Amino acid sequence: MHIEFSRISAGDGEALADFLTGEEWPYHAGTQERETVARRHAEGRYDNEEERTFWVLADGERAGLVRLQDLADDTPMFDLRIRKAWRGRGLGTEAVAWLTRYLFTELPDVLRIEGHTRVDNGAMRAIFRKSGYAKEAHYRDAWPAPDGVRHDATAYAILRRDWLSGTVTRPAWDDEPVT
Ligand SMILES: CC(C)(COP(=O)(O)OP(=O)(O)OC[C@H]1O[C@@H](n2cnc3c(N)ncnc32)[C@H](O)[C@@H]1OP(=O)(O)O)[C@@H](O)C(=O)NCCC(=O)NCCS
């Protein structure tokens, strides 16, 4: 399979709307309307100083989407979606490797990259773990699902210095005084 990452262009409004509303994204809050996506794209909300969006192209097909966010901060965040039909074939893992390299090479001031996900998103958490990201936070009852259930959320991050050296520095979890 040939995988490429291609920045969205001005003519991609309809394709973005198809992608984001064409199937359910259970680990993302709320459903989006086609018109909302197209309007946001026309307003430049998916590609501007703070955000860049890329298609994940698998053999030329739009199999996924990577959104790089908070680009003016020293800790950008990202959102990754692979269409159901393409999951389980390594695209998510490739995408995280690609976006990590992209952010650290394109933006020299970026020292960390962060990603959040719902605690039961096993595939995304597996990708974080095998991509050099360390778990940094566990937020209890922080992720409301559309059915009203509140899930825990987790946060992972990778440090530029770890990415360069190929190591994973773990957070100092045990720094509370012993009582
Ligand atoms: C999460 C997502 C991006 C993963 O993409 P993908 O292309 O299927 O991922 P990959 O094929 O590269 O790898 C998935 C890994 O997770 C593992 N995995 C899958 N389901 C799992 C589960 N329930 N628990 C633990 N590990 C799991 C797979 O075994 C695989 O690891 P391996 O390659 O070491 O065997 C994709 O499922 C998706 O887009 N989901 C909906 C949107 C979403 O949740 N995005 C993340 C928001 S932050």
The ligand as a Tripos MOL2 file, in Angstrom:
@<TRIPOS>MOLECULE
LIG
   48    50     1     0     0
SMALL
NO_CHARGES

@<TRIPOS>ATOM
      1 C1         -7.6090    5.0930   16.2660 C.3       1 LIG1
      2 C2         -7.3540    4.9380   14.7450 C.3       1 LIG1
      3 C3         -6.7710    6.2480   14.2010 C.3       1 LIG1
      4 C4         -6.3700    3.7960   14.5120 C.3       1 LIG1
      5 O1         -6.0880    3.7120   13.1380 O.3       1 LIG1
      6 P1         -5.6540    2.3250   12.4350 P.3       1 LIG1
      7 O2         -5.2070    2.6410   11.0600 O.co2     1 LIG1
      8 O3         -6.7270    1.3120   12.6020 O.co2     1 LIG1
      9 O4         -4.4070    1.9290   13.3560 O.3       1 LIG1
     10 P2         -3.2380    0.8800   13.0630 P.3       1 LIG1
     11 O5         -3.7280   -0.1670   12.1110 O.co2     1 LIG1
     12 O6         -2.0240    1.6390   12.6590 O.co2     1 LIG1
     13 O7         -2.8990    0.3190   14.5070 O.3       1 LIG1
     14 C5         -3.8610    0.0280   15.4270 C.3       1 LIG1
     15 C6         -3.1250   -0.6500   16.5800 C.3       1 LIG1
     16 O8         -4.0300   -0.6910   17.6740 O.3       1 LIG1
     17 C7         -4.1790   -2.0360   18.1010 C.3       1 LIG1
     18 N1         -5.5460   -2.1390   18.5660 N.ar      1 LIG1
     19 C8         -6.6710   -2.1000   17.8380 C.ar      1 LIG1
     20 N2         -7.7390   -2.1690   18.6430 N.ar      1 LIG1
     21 C9         -7.2650   -2.2510   19.9030 C.ar      1 LIG1
     22 C10        -7.8690   -2.3250   21.1800 C.ar      1 LIG1
     23 N3         -9.2000   -2.3240   21.3140 N.pl3     1 LIG1
     24 N4         -7.0750   -2.3570   22.2750 N.ar      1 LIG1
     25 C11        -5.7370   -2.3500   22.1500 C.ar      1 LIG1
     26 N5         -5.0860   -2.2630   20.9620 N.ar      1 LIG1
     27 C12        -5.8650   -2.2150   19.8610 C.ar      1 LIG1
     28 C13        -3.8920   -2.8650   16.8850 C.3       1 LIG1
     29 O9         -3.5000   -4.1830   17.2640 O.3       1 LIG1
     30 C14        -2.7600   -2.0740   16.2570 C.3       1 LIG1
     31 O10        -1.5320   -2.3290   16.8910 O.3       1 LIG1
     32 P3         -0.4270   -3.3050   16.1860 P.3       1 LIG1
     33 O11        -0.1610   -2.7280   14.8420 O.co2     1 LIG1
     34 O12         0.7400   -3.2030   17.1060 O.co2     1 LIG1
     35 O13        -1.0570   -4.6500   16.1250 O.co2     1 LIG1
     36 C15        -8.6740    4.5720   13.9980 C.3       1 LIG1
     37 O14        -9.2320    3.4430   14.6320 O.3       1 LIG1
     38 C16        -9.7040    5.6900   13.9700 C.2       1 LIG1
     39 O15        -9.6380    6.5910   13.1420 O.2       1 LIG1
     40 N6        -10.6700    5.6190   14.8920 N.am      1 LIG1
     41 C17       -11.7410    6.5960   14.9270 C.3       1 LIG1
     42 C18       -11.2310    7.9870   15.2190 C.3       1 LIG1
     43 C19       -10.3950    8.0160   16.4710 C.2       1 LIG1
     44 O16       -10.6780    7.3620   17.4440 O.2       1 LIG1
     45 N7         -9.3460    8.8370   16.4150 N.am      1 LIG1
     46 C20        -8.4780    9.0750   17.5190 C.3       1 LIG1
     47 C21        -8.9160   10.3160   18.2270 C.3       1 LIG1
     48 S1         -7.6070   10.9760   19.1860 S.3       1 LIG1
@<TRIPOS>BOND
     1     1     2 1
     2     2     3 1
     3     2     4 1
     4     2    36 1
     5     4     5 1
     6     5     6 1
     7     6     7 2
     8     6     8 1
     9     6     9 1
    10     9    10 1
    11    10    11 2
    12    10    12 1
    13    10    13 1
    14    13    14 1
    15    14    15 1
    16    15    16 1
    17    15    30 1
    18    16    17 1
    19    17    18 1
    20    17    28 1
    21    18    19 ar
    22    18    27 ar
    23    19    20 ar
    24    20    21 ar
    25    21    22 ar
    26    21    27 ar
    27    22    23 1
    28    22    24 ar
    29    24    25 ar
    30    25    26 ar
    31    26    27 ar
    32    28    29 1
    33    28    30 1
    34    30    31 1
    35    31    32 1
    36    32    33 2
    37    32    34 1
    38    32    35 1
    39    36    37 1
    40    36    38 1
    41    38    39 2
    42    38    40 1
    43    40    41 1
    44    41    42 1
    45    42    43 1
    46    43    44 2
    47    43    45 1
    48    45    46 1
    49    46    47 1
    50    47    48 1
@<TRIPOS>SUBSTRUCTURE
     1 LIG1         1 GROUP 0 **** ****
